[in-house]
């Protein structure tokens, strides 16, 4: 039986984060050719995602099957229009071959748990295909 998990991203994940982000970007660009400019990450996505992991207002989790990274999820505490904050899921992605076994759900729950620990009670989660 396979073992699924969602864990915090570490510096060792830079290459995998860049690889997974490239897969996400390919899928999203096929749906919306403006996605890289409007929602994407400029420059080195592996480095940018690791910087997010070190940011106290953000959360980055890696989804694994049997210890192998197959997805990632990021979120940020963002200001809402009414002066409060909301937990905003920025990216959630699972490799196509790893879909359907609950990795996305596991990563999302892990990210939301961290945001709840930080005091968030409202969340904005937009889940694209993949």
Buried (B, 14 or more C-beta within 10 A) or exposed (E): EEEBBBBEBEEEBBEBBBBBBEBBBEBBBEEEEEBEEEBBBEEBBBEBBBEBBEEEEBBBBBBBBEEEBBBBBBBBBBEEEEEEBBBBBBBBBBBEEBBEBBBBBBBBEBBBEBBEEEEBEEBEEEEBEB
